[in-house]
Amino acid sequence: MARKKLIILSVIVIGIIAVLLMLATKKENNAISTKSSPAPFPQTNTTDLSIVPSPPNKFIWTKLPQSEVGDLYNRVSITKEPDVFLQETELPGEVWFTNLKQVSSDDFDPEKDLYAYYRVKLDASKWSSKIKGSGYELSTIDSDGGLGSSTGYIKLDQNKIRAINMGYSVTAFDKVTLIRDAKYWVFVSNITSLADIVEQVE
């Protein structure tokens, strides 16, 4: 009788040990599976069009009244690929300007004051003078003359675009003293749907 009880007890112990070994193996397999197939990172909104450089803080900038924001500042050109020119169009946005008074040739340096300032910041953020999207190429303004020049940058992100144009103009110039008055300006467009821009020219 005692022997029979011992056999039954042995069977129960062996059964418990078997169950514990099975649970431990399952836990180990789950751990291995988790290590080899990690959960994906949550998807985030990667657009950074909202981040734009402020105008150079060595100058005092004034916002141009919206009624005076015209195609001198806010133009972009749209070309339908391959190389079929459509037209220029205007983007909504804001213009900031600063007036320079009685500036000598030595102190007047729009390349350093304006263009190089933005080039360093925008090149690092992958802005460029041209972008392509949905079968179209968009390019910003680019002009140069004796009394002024302008250039621009544009960026496409998640079918939205934004442009930053900038330039200067000499408003008065003394040929004897080489003293001049001038204006620096910066246009920052609103974030705009690419489809809305294309719709304007089709």
C-alpha positions, 0 to 999 in steps of 0.5 A: 500500500505504501509502495502504491502511494509512493508510485502515485506521488512520483507520477504527480511530481514528474507531471508537475516537473514536465509542466514547469519545463514546458512553461519555461520553454514557451517563455524562452521561445517568446523572448527569442521571438521578441528579440528577433522581431521588435515592434515597429517604431510609431510613425510620425509626421516628418514634415518640417516646412514649418521651420524656417530661418528668421531674417538676419537679426543684425537688421531691424525688419518690418512686415510689408502690408499685405496689400503691397505683397506683389509678384516682385516677391512671391513668384514661382515658375511651374514647368510641366515635364518634359520641359513644357513651360506653363507659367509663373504663379504667386504664392500667399505669404509675408514679406519682411524688409529693412531699409539701409540709409547712407551706406558706403561701398565697404559696408554694403554686402548683400551676399554676406548679409542676406544670401550667404546667411540663408544659403547656409541655413537652407542648404543644410535643411535640403531646400533648393532652387528647384523641386519636382513632384507629380510631373511638374518642376517648380523653380523660384525667382533668380534675377540679377542687375546693377541695382538689385538682385533676387534668388529663392529656395523651395521645398516639397514635403508630403505634397506641400510646398513652401518658398523663401525668396529674398533680394535687395534693391538700391533705391538711391546712389551717389556716383561721386561718393558711392554712398547709397540707400538700399532695401533688403527683403525676404518673402516667406510663403505659406505652406501650400498644397502642390495640387492647389498650385498646379490647379492655378495654371491648368 
